[in-house]
Amino acid sequence: MATTHPAAPSRECDGVRDSGLRTGVGHGPGETARNCPRQRVTAPDLVLCGILCFLCCVAWRLPWAGDLGQHAAVIDRLRHDLADPGSPLVDRPGSGSPYYTPYTVAAALLARATGAASLSVMSVCGMVNSLALLAGLRIFVRTLTDRLWAPALTALCMLFLWGTQLFLWSGHASLSALCLSLSYPSLFAFALGLYLWSRLLRAGREDTGVVHWAVTGLLAGCLVLIHPVMAMGALIGCSAMFAGTVRRIGPRTLARCTAGAVTAALLLVVWPYGNILSLPDASALDAFHISAYELIPQHYGLALIGLPVLLLRLRRSRRDPLVLMCLGTATVAVCGWFTGHYTWGRVIPHLLFGLQCAPAVELCAPWPRGVRARTGRGLLAAVFAVALLNGARVQAGALLYVVPAHRLPVAFTAKAQYLPTWPGFDWAARHFRYGEVVLTNDYEALRMLPGYGVYTVMPAWPQPEIPRSESMRRTADVALALDARATGSERRKAVCRGGADWLVLTGGQSIPPGQGFVETAEGPDGVRLVRVALRC
């Protein structure tokens, strides 16, 4: 049986917290929350509130440069037919689509109750996700340690300690990545994972009952449904938090763990929108996720400041939860690289969070007494300050998602690293009716148009509910319909096979020769909207 070595807790209810972590040193369960009177809002909480206000401003503006349209389309399909929504991106049955999750069902119910447009609901989701992320972070860090400034400093590290070159990916919690994915299910899954870690820390230290474990299992099941790939890193963290703090594993503990596991499995089995356990593997997405393994020093190098701190924590306790979590996620990430399963790189945000959290917690400890320890702490603080400022410089371009560029100094906008938002298709959307089908192969159009209530002939991303053969046929039909070298008859037949009501043409793409096509509108950069009036 595994046991920890208890140390006498030394806590105070005012500004000074204990110098040791709650985990790995065996402090009594929940002493601070139960024995100390309710405190007023502190300066660290104001820092978190400031971050929350900024993220809510971003969510209100809802910058669009990514998969926002796909997630809005999922809400649209559920809002129009909650029982049988079909495939979210193409006009076909979609039994078993993994995009219909508790997160998107809740958003669709909000849309149905309020009558708000899906994109407006996505803006609300962004605000909810912002609150969930910072609340989950604060709860986790306050469960991990009593140090007052640790949550605020961890939040700053999470936003800025990434790399010297901007890298944007959904599920990543850098400031710029958050601005473009605030309303995505992956961010809510990351926030829910942090909250689950706090529950597993409590379960390891305290004598929690069956209800605690059942609720934890229910939340874990929701996490897997919301984002199965992001859940991998979160569940590794759950195992690490519990293994790093549990004092002994007896029959009662095993029974409660079983109750949590059964609750999670039961939710996965009874979920009405398809069994997540029967989905095909994620190998079709590996080609898209290889970017997570490219330019690692430039994309993640600043977070390596946490590596010496993790080694220090390992020296203090071989069962330190953060160390175990980083070892577990790093192992999966490395295996993903060597096996070619690049989708496993989705655990990298959780690995980096451990690297970011460790120095933040360490620097919030009281100043050590020995000369050698003081020198080490001073060196860590200096390197940390330089890294944090450098990371803030890299992420500073996120300000452009809130403040228009013409209101900022030219010297700033000229050097800022950021991904410009895409021009919208509002000019075309006024001609669409819900459920119509658009044929296009433009990168941005494929990812934006579903957000306006229409389908595309070919999906922007591989969809698990669409057989590979059908997906290849749809892609071939789109290529043939837009191929100027093909005959007019071949191109018209391809348009008919795709069931297209509209064509969106970019660059030098031409309208198929013959009657049955009406150029309806023209948008930015020469993009044209063509009505299909063929008798197929």
C-alpha positions in Angstrom: 0.0 0.0 0.0 1.3 3.4 -0.9 1.6 6.0 1.8 2.7 9.6 2.0 4.8 11.0 4.8 2.7 13.5 6.8 4.2 16.8 7.8 2.7 19.2 10.2 0.7 21.9 8.5 1.5 25.5 9.1 -1.3 27.7 7.8 -2.5 31.1 8.5 -5.8 32.6 7.5 -4.5 36.0 6.4 -2.0 36.9 3.7 0.8 34.3 4.4 0.2 30.7 3.3 2.2 27.7 4.2 5.5 27.1 2.4 4.8 23.5 1.5 2.5 22.1 -1.2 -0.7 20.4 -0.2 0.2 17.4 -2.3 3.1 15.1 -1.7 3.7 16.3 1.9 0.5 15.0 3.5 -1.3 18.1 4.8 -4.6 17.6 6.5 -7.6 17.6 4.3 -9.2 20.9 3.5 -8.0 22.7 6.6 -7.8 26.1 5.0 -11.2 26.1 3.5 -12.9 24.8 6.7 -11.0 26.5 9.5 -10.4 29.9 8.0 -13.1 32.6 7.7 -14.3 33.7 4.3 -11.8 36.1 2.8 -12.4 39.2 0.7 -11.4 39.5 -2.9 -7.5 39.5 -3.0 -5.1 41.1 -5.5 -4.4 37.7 -7.2 -8.2 37.3 -7.7 -8.2 40.8 -9.4 -5.5 39.6 -11.8 -7.7 36.6 -12.7 -10.7 39.0 -13.1 -8.7 41.2 -15.4 -7.8 38.2 -17.6 -11.5 37.2 -17.6 -12.6 40.6 -18.7 -10.1 40.6 -21.6 -11.2 37.1 -22.7 -14.9 38.1 -22.5 -14.2 41.1 -24.7 -12.6 38.7 -27.2 -15.6 36.4 -27.0 -18.0 39.3 -27.6 -16.1 40.3 -30.8 -15.8 36.6 -31.8 -12.7 36.7 -34.1 -13.1 34.1 -36.9 -10.0 32.4 -38.3 -10.4 28.7 -37.9 -13.1 26.1 -37.2 -15.7 28.4 -35.7 -18.0 27.7 -38.6 -18.0 24.0 -38.0 -18.9 24.3 -34.4 -21.6 26.8 -35.2 -23.0 24.4 -37.8 -23.2 21.6 -35.2 -25.4 23.9 -33.0 -27.5 24.7 -36.0 -28.2 21.1 -36.9 -29.2 20.3 -33.3 -31.3 23.4 -33.0 -33.3 22.4 -36.1 -33.6 18.7 -35.3 -32.5 17.6 -31.8 -33.5 14.0 -32.4 -31.9 13.4 -35.8 -29.6 16.3 -36.7 -27.7 14.5 -39.5 -24.1 15.1 -40.5 -23.0 18.6 -39.4 -21.1 19.6 -42.5 -22.7 17.7 -45.5 -26.3 16.9 -46.4 -26.5 13.3 -45.4 -27.5 11.2 -42.3 -25.0 11.5 -39.5 -25.6 8.8 -37.1 -22.7 8.5 -34.7 -21.1 11.9 -35.3 -18.8 12.7 -32.3 -19.6 16.4 -32.6 -23.0 16.0 -30.9 -21.9 16.2 -27.3 -23.2 17.4 -24.0 -21.5 20.7 -24.8 -23.1 21.3 -28.2 -26.5 19.9 -27.0 -26.5 22.5 -24.2 -25.6 25.3 -26.6 -28.3 24.2 -29.0 -30.9 24.1 -26.2 -29.8 27.7 -25.4 -30.2 28.7 -29.0 -33.7 27.1 -29.2 -34.8 28.8 -25.9 -33.6 32.3 -26.8 -34.0 32.2 -30.6 -30.4 33.5 -30.9 -28.3 32.8 -34.0 -25.8 30.1 -33.6 -22.9 32.5 -33.9 -24.3 34.6 -31.1 -24.6 31.4 -29.0 -20.9 30.7 -29.8 -20.1 34.1 -28.4 -21.9 33.2 -25.2 -20.0 29.9 -25.2 -16.8 31.8 -25.4 -17.6 33.8 -22.2 -18.7 30.6 -20.4 -15.5 28.8 -21.4 -13.4 31.8 -20.3 -15.0 31.6 -16.8 -14.7 27.8 -16.7 -11.0 27.9 -17.6 -10.0 30.5 -15.0 -12.3 29.0 -12.4 -11.0 25.5 -13.1 -7.4 26.7 -12.9 -8.0 28.6 -9.6 -9.7 25.6 -8.0 -7.0 23.2 -9.1 -4.1 25.4 -8.0 -5.7 26.2 -4.7 -6.2 22.5 -4.1 -2.6 21.8 -5.1 -1.1 24.5 -2.9 -2.1 27.2 -0.3 0.2 29.9 -1.8 -1.9 33.0 -2.3 -0.4 34.2 -5.6 0.0 30.7 -7.2 -3.3 30.8 -9.2 -2.7 34.2 -10.7 0.9 33.5 -11.6 0.0 30.1 -13.0 -2.6 31.8 -15.2 0.0 34.2 -16.6 2.4 31.3 -17.2 -0.4 29.4 -19.0 -1.0 32.4 -21.3 2.6 33.4 -22.0 5.1 30.6 -21.4 4.9 28.9 -24.8 7.5 29.7 -27.4 9.3 32.5 -29.2 7.3 31.8 -32.4 3.5 32.0 -32.4 1.7 28.7 -32.8 -2.1 28.5 -32.9 -4.0 25.3 -32.3 -7.3 24.5 -30.7 -6.9 23.2 -27.2 -3.8 25.2 -26.6 -4.1 27.8 -23.8 -1.7 30.5 -25.0 -3.3 33.9 -25.1 -3.4 34.1 -28.9 -4.7 30.6 -29.4 -7.4 31.2 -26.8 -8.6 34.3 -28.7 -9.4 32.1 -31.8 -10.8 29.1 -29.9 -12.6 30.5 -26.9 -15.9 29.0 -27.9 -14.5 25.6 -29.0 -15.5 22.4 -27.1 -11.7 21.6 -26.8 -11.3 24.6 -24.4 -14.2 23.6 -22.2 -12.7 20.1 -22.1 -9.4 21.5 -21.0 -11.1 23.5 -18.3 -13.2 20.5 -17.1 -10.0 18.5 -16.9 -8.5 21.0 -14.5 -11.5 20.8 -12.3 -11.4 17.0 -12.4 -7.8 17.1 -11.3 -8.8 19.1 -8.2 -11.5 16.5 -7.4 -8.9 13.7 -7.7 -6.5 15.5 -5.5 -9.2 15.8 -2.8 -10.1 12.1 -3.3 -6.5 11.1 -2.7 -6.2 13.1 0.5 -9.6 13.0 2.0 -12.1 10.3 2.8 -14.5 11.2 0.1 -17.7 9.2 -0.3 -19.3 7.4 -3.1 -21.2 10.5 -4.2 -18.0 12.4 -4.8 -16.7 9.5 -7.0 -19.9 9.1 -8.9 -20.0 12.8 -9.7 -16.4 12.7 -10.7 -17.1 9.7 -13.0 -20.0 11.5 -14.5 -17.9 14.6 -15.3 -15.1 12.3 -16.7 -17.7 10.7 -19.0 -18.8 14.2 -20.1 -15.2 15.1 -20.8 -14.7 12.0 -23.0 -17.9 12.8 -24.9 -17.1 16.5 -25.4 -13.6 15.9 -26.8 -12.3 12.3 -26.8 -8.8 13.3 -28.0 -8.3 16.1 -25.4 -9.7 13.8 -22.8 -6.6 11.6 -23.1 -4.3 14.2 -21.5 -6.9 15.1 -18.9 -7.4 11.5 -17.8 -3.6 10.9 -17.6 -3.6 13.9 -15.2 -6.5 12.5 -13.2 -4.5 9.3 -12.7 -1.4 11.3 -11.7 -3.3 13.5 -9.2 -4.8 10.5 -7.4 -1.7 8.3 -7.5 0.4 11.2 -6.2 -1.7 11.9 -3.1 -3.5 8.7 -2.1 -2.4 7.4 1.3 -3.5 3.8 0.9 -5.5 1.8 -1.5 -7.9 -0.5 0.4 -11.2 -2.1 -0.4 -13.2 1.0 0.2 -11.0 3.1 -2.1 -11.3 0.4 -4.8 -15.1 0.3 -4.4 -15.3 4.1 -4.8 -13.0 4.1 -7.9 -15.2 1.4 -9.4 -18.3 3.5 -8.7 -16.7 6.4 -10.6 -15.6 4.2 -13.5 -19.0 2.6 -13.8 -20.8 5.9 -13.8 -18.5 7.2 -16.6 -18.9 4.0 -18.7 -22.7 4.1 -18.2 -22.9 7.7 -19.6 -20.7 6.7 -22.6 -22.9 3.7 -23.4 -26.3 5.5 -23.0 -25.4 8.7 -24.8 -28.1 8.9 -27.6 -26.0 10.4 -30.4 -23.8 7.4 -31.0 -21.5 5.3 -28.9 -18.1 7.0 -28.6 -16.5 3.6 -28.0 -17.5 2.4 -31.5 -15.9 5.3 -33.4 -13.1 4.6 -35.8 -9.6 5.4 -34.7 -8.2 8.9 -35.1 -5.6 7.9 -37.7 -7.4 10.0 -40.4 -6.5 13.1 -38.3 -2.8 12.2 -37.9 -1.8 14.2 -41.0 -3.4 17.3 -39.6 -1.8 17.0 -36.2 1.8 16.6 -37.3 2.1 20.4 -36.9 2.1 19.9 -33.2 5.5 18.2 -33.5 7.1 20.7 -35.7 9.5 23.5 -34.6 9.3 22.3 -31.0 11.9 24.7 -29.5 10.3 27.7 -31.2 6.7 26.7 -30.3 7.2 25.4 -26.7 10.7 26.4 -25.7 9.8 29.0 -23.0 7.9 26.4 -21.0 11.1 24.4 -20.5 11.9 26.7 -17.6 9.7 24.4 -15.6 11.9 21.4 -16.1 14.4 22.1 -13.3 11.5 22.9 -11.0 9.9 19.5 -11.8 13.2 17.8 -11.0 13.3 19.7 -7.7 9.8 18.5 -6.9 10.7 14.9 -7.9 13.6 15.2 -5.4 11.2 16.2 -2.7 8.6 13.5 -3.5 8.8 10.7 -6.0 5.0 10.7 -6.2 4.6 14.4 -6.9 1.4 14.8 -8.9 2.7 17.4 -11.4 5.8 15.2 -12.1 3.7 12.1 -12.6 1.3 14.0 -14.9 4.2 15.4 -17.0 5.9 12.0 -17.2 2.6 10.4 -18.4 1.8 13.0 -21.0 5.4 13.2 -22.2 5.4 9.4 -22.7 2.3 9.5 -24.8 3.6 12.5 -26.9 6.9 10.7 -27.6 5.1 7.5 -28.5 2.9 9.5 -30.9 6.0 10.9 -32.6 7.7 7.5 -33.0 4.6 5.6 -34.1 3.2 8.3 -36.5 0.0 8.7 -34.4 0.4 12.5 -34.3 -3.1 12.9 -32.9 -1.6 11.8 -29.6 0.1 15.2 -29.6 -3.1 16.5 -28.2 -1.7 15.8 -24.8 1.0 18.5 -25.3 -1.2 21.3 -23.7 -1.5 19.2 -20.5 2.2 18.5 -20.5 3.0 22.2 -21.0 0.5 23.2 -18.2 2.5 21.1 -15.8 5.7 22.8 -16.9 4.0 26.2 -16.5 2.4 25.5 -13.2 5.5 24.2 -11.5 7.7 27.4 -11.6 4.6 29.5 -10.7 4.0 27.5 -7.5 7.7 27.4 -6.6 8.2 31.2 -7.0 5.2 31.9 -4.7 6.9 30.1 -1.8 8.5 32.1 1.0 12.1 33.1 0.3 14.5 30.4 1.5 17.2 30.9 4.2 20.4 29.3 3.0 22.7 31.2 0.7 22.7 28.5 -1.9 18.9 28.2 -1.9 18.6 32.0 -2.1 20.9 32.1 -5.1 19.0 29.3 -6.8 15.7 31.0 -6.2 17.0 34.4 -7.4 18.3 32.8 -10.6 15.0 31.0 -11.2 13.1 34.3 -10.6 15.4 36.2 -13.1 15.1 33.5 -15.8 11.4 33.3 -15.2 10.9 37.1 -15.5 12.8 37.1 -18.8 10.9 34.2 -20.2 7.5 35.6 -19.1 8.3 39.0 -20.7 9.5 37.3 -23.9 6.3 35.2 -24.0 4.2 38.2 -23.4 5.9 39.9 -26.3 5.1 37.0 -28.6 1.5 36.9 -27.5 0.9 40.6 -27.5 -0.7 40.5 -31.0 -3.8 39.1 -29.3 -4.6 42.7 -28.4 -5.5 43.2 -32.1 -8.5 40.9 -31.6 -10.0 43.4 -29.2 -8.6 46.8 -30.3 -8.7 47.8 -34.0 -5.3 48.1 -35.6 -5.7 51.8 -36.5 -6.1 52.6 -32.8 -2.7 51.1 -31.9 0.8 52.4 -32.6 2.1 51.5 -36.0 5.3 50.3 -34.4 3.3 47.7 -32.4 1.1 46.5 -35.2 4.0 46.2 -37.6 5.9 43.7 -35.3 2.9 42.0 -33.6 2.6 38.2 -34.3 -1.0 37.3 -34.9 -3.3 35.6 -37.4 -5.6 38.1 -39.1 -9.2 37.3 -39.0 -10.9 36.0 -42.2 -13.3 38.2 -44.2 -16.8 36.9 -43.6 -19.4 35.6 -46.1 -22.2 37.9 -44.9 -22.5 39.2 -48.4 -23.3 35.7 -49.6 -25.3 34.5 -46.6 -28.2 36.9 -47.4 -28.9 34.8 -50.5 -28.8 31.4 -48.7 -31.6 29.4 -47.3 -31.0 27.0 -44.4 -30.0 23.6 -45.6 -28.8 24.5 -49.1 -25.6 23.0 -50.4 -22.5 24.9 -51.6 -19.8 23.6 -53.9 -16.4 25.1 -53.3 -12.8 24.0 -52.6 -11.7 27.3 -51.0 -9.9 26.7 -47.7 -11.7 29.6 -45.8 -15.1 29.1 -47.5 -15.2 25.4 -46.5 -14.6 26.3 -42.9 -16.8 29.4 -42.7 -19.9 28.6 -44.8 -21.4 25.9 -42.6 -21.6 28.5 -39.9 -24.2 30.3 -42.0 -26.6 27.4 -42.0 -25.6 25.7 -45.3 -23.9 22.5 -46.2 -20.8 22.0 -48.4 -20.4 19.2 -50.9 -17.1 18.1 -49.4 -16.4 18.5 -45.7 -13.5 20.7 -44.5 -12.3 17.9 -42.2 -12.7 14.1 -42.2 -16.0 13.2 -40.6 -16.1 9.8 -38.8 -19.7 9.2 -39.8 -18.8 9.6 -43.6 -17.2 6.5 -45.1 -13.8 7.1 -46.6 -15.0 6.1 -50.1 -17.9 8.6 -50.0 -15.6 11.3 -48.8 -13.2 10.6 -51.7 -16.0 10.7 -54.1 -17.2 14.0 -52.9 -13.7 15.5 -53.1 -13.4 14.1 -56.7 -16.7 15.6 -57.7 -15.7 19.1 -56.4 -12.4 18.9 -58.2 -14.1 17.9 -61.5 -16.8 20.5 -61.2 -14.2 23.3 -60.9 -11.7 21.9 -63.4 -11.6 24.2 -66.4 -10.0 21.4 -68.5 -13.0 19.1 -68.2 -15.9 19.3 -70.6 -19.0 21.2 -69.8 -21.1 18.1 -69.6 -18.6 16.4 -67.1 -18.6 19.5 -64.9 -22.4 19.8 -64.8 -22.8 16.2 -64.0 -20.3 16.6 -61.1 -22.3 19.6 -59.8 -25.5 17.5 -59.9 -23.9 14.5 -58.1 -22.9 16.9 -55.3 -26.5 18.2 -55.1 -25.2 21.8 -55.1 -27.5 24.8 -55.0 -24.6 27.3 -55.1 -21.0 27.6 -56.4 -18.5 29.8 -54.5 -15.6 30.5 -57.0 -12.3 32.0 -56.1 -9.3 33.2 -58.1 -9.4 32.1 -61.7 -12.1 29.5 -61.3 -14.7 29.6 -64.0 -18.4 28.9 -64.2 -19.1 25.6 -66.0 -20.1 26.3 -69.6 -23.8 26.0 -70.6 -27.0 27.2 -69.2 -28.2 26.7 -65.6 -25.7 29.0 -63.7 -26.5 32.5 -62.6 -23.8 34.8 -61.1 -25.5 36.3 -58.1 -23.0 38.3 -56.1 -19.4 39.2 -55.7 -17.5 39.5 -52.5 -14.0 40.6 -51.4 -10.9 39.5 -53.4 -13.0 38.6 -56.4 -14.9 35.7 -54.7 -18.1 35.0 -56.7 -21.4 33.4 -55.7 -23.1 31.5 -58.5 -26.7 30.2 -58.3 -27.2 26.6 -59.7 -30.4 26.3 -61.7 -29.7 23.0 -63.4 -32.3 20.3 -64.0 -30.4 17.3 -62.7 
